[in-house]
Amino acid sequence: MDTAFLAAQHCLPRKGPEHRVDGAQREALLRALPEWRLAADGQAIVRELSFADFHRTMGFVNALAYLANREDHHPDLEIGYGYCRVRWSTHDVGGLSMNDFVCAAKVDALLA
């Protein structure tokens, strides 16, 4: 599985632990998204981005907000001057779902 394949997918409603992505599947998906890392708690994937200024940071955040609303899957964001930390997880499954990896790939495509 590669980034382009993931970015072409769309989020689906996922509720319950049967939709959780763990173990070897999670590791394979992370290999397809080398800019992302597993959060310390193992419940999310995270990417830290740097921008030249606040204006560019907010431009990215607005584009990400549009993407998240379109997919109906929303990240946790930490935003400041010249940076944004994006954290994807799926609360309804109690960890990571395929939706998190799809949206991470869409962020990578947005930045490309």
Secondary structure, DSSP 4 states (H G I P E B T S, - for coil): --HHHHHT-------SGGG---HHHHHHHHHH-TT-EE-TTSS-EEEEEE-SSHHHHHHHHHHHHHHHHHHT---EEEEETTEEEEEE-BGGGTB--HHHHHHHHHHHHHH-
